[in-house]
Amino acid sequence: MLVSNDAGPVPQLPRMGPGLVLRVLSKRARPLPAGTPAPLTSVFTLPGLDQAHVASYCRALGFTPGAVPLPYWYLPVQRAHMATLLSDDFPYRLAGIVHVENELTAHAQAPLDAPVMLATRIDVLPPTASGAVYCALETVGSANGEPIFTCTSSYLAVRGARSGKARGERLRVQQGAVIDSWTLGPSSGRDYARISGDWNPIHLAPWSARLMGLPAPIIHGMHSLGKACAALEKMAGRPVASISVRFTAPVPLGQAAVLTHGAEANRYVLFCAGVPAADGVFTLG
């Protein structure tokens, strides 16, 4: 199905799944253009919300049913991201690209029967002093011409030289009062993949993680954010209107994750094995 806007027909959002993962793994780097690559843009349409799928997401992550949780929107956003990054105009390999930061902001409730338009812009940033290359992504979801949410993400496309300083700084972070905790079973990555469509091998099983160079499978970063957001909503008794996250360490399957208060009232920190794995800021609706 195609939805039209002023610029013409808008393609339907492609699905995530093993086929898309194979395309991601097989994409090769291309010669870099002179200077900073031009921004990439795309527009896709999501025909409507699958209420059964939203309910499955709520059950899996611990949200109270009846509304669309803010982190749920990352699921269609990721589909738009992957489809755009697979373009020949994006010069970097996608295997090994790392999701390092994310921020979601709600603007309005989504109409249940209206298509959602997702407009994405991807900017490749100039290399840092260490040689690392990051990509800044912004996706705006809208329905009936009105914005519903904004998602901004940062991906690490090229690793820079390591200084060894960041991990030492993370180790000095003290745990605050505990908000919630959960233990990730060996099937947690596969369970979340069935809901999110993200079948990246690093999340699925020991053998598939080792094929990708990891000693053990790790949980999806946005699974951790979703669990944290659900716990914050239960603590406050109100929905989260915006939430940011910075991923600082992996959370291996089989480990316990501990969500704590941060240094300020609107900050949280997620620990794994005593090391901060994610932290961010949230506001309540």
Secondary structure by P-SEA (a helix, b strand, c coil): cccccccccccccccccaaaaaaaaacccccccccccccccccccccccaaaaaaaaaaaacccccccccccaaaaaaaaaaaaaacccccccccccccccbbbbbcccccccbbbbbbbbbbbccccccbbbbbbbbbbbbcccccccccccccccccccccccaaaaaaacccccccbbbbbccaaaaaaaaaacccccccccaaaaaaaccccccccaaaaaaaaaaaaaaaacccccbbbbbbcccccccbbbbbbbcccccbbbbbcccccccccccccc
